[in-house]
Amino acid sequence: MKPYLIAEIGINHNQDMQIIKKLIDASFAIGWDCVKFQKKTPNLCVPEEQKYKLKSTPWGVMTYLDYKNKLELKIDDYIFINKYCKSKPIDWSASIWDLQSLDFMIKYFENDIPFIKIPSAKLTDFELLTIAAQTGKPIYLSTGMSTLDEIDTAVQILEIHASNFVLFHCNSSYPAPSNELNLRLIPFYKKKVWLYCRLFWA
């Protein structure tokens, strides 16, 4: 089975559409299947204690909240991304960080994105996980920094509500040192999810 390769663009574009085009072009040129961005509502996602801390940015010194807002792509940006990816063609989607961002993606791009990605940091946001799963889109869920109990709970929610889902074994260090990859967790997760599915559907 051919692997489905997702290139992480995230917020590494500084809201510059020329950089976005180059990253999409590079991903397509080397044969990757999908590019992924991030969609969040900074006022909801940035912790209160971090919002007004000052940060040096490509646009000068500003608060962390202003910096995060500066990086957020607008509807016209996503319309361009959607058209540009279709012209290659290459798939695209985004990591969803909050319910407003989920509503945005479903409202405008439900028929364009092949899956909804839930980042590791939101694995325990069970409301977001449930509502995302109920959209009917496949759910791709990262597990970095999560405990096995937290992953078990998330899997149970997905088993009930999702039409299809994928667990990503992740290390939240970027780039991850090879001695911390712990790739043996992948077959462990596979066996654990398969066993849970059998118990759930029995």
Beta strands, then each sheet from edge to edge (+ up, - down):
strand 1: 6-10
strand 2: 34-39
strand 3: 54-57
strand 4: 60-63
strand 5: 91-96
strand 6: 116-118
strand 7: 139-142
strand 8: 165-168
sheet 1: 1+ 2+ 5+
sheet 2: 3+ 4-
sheet 3: 6+ 7+ 8+
end
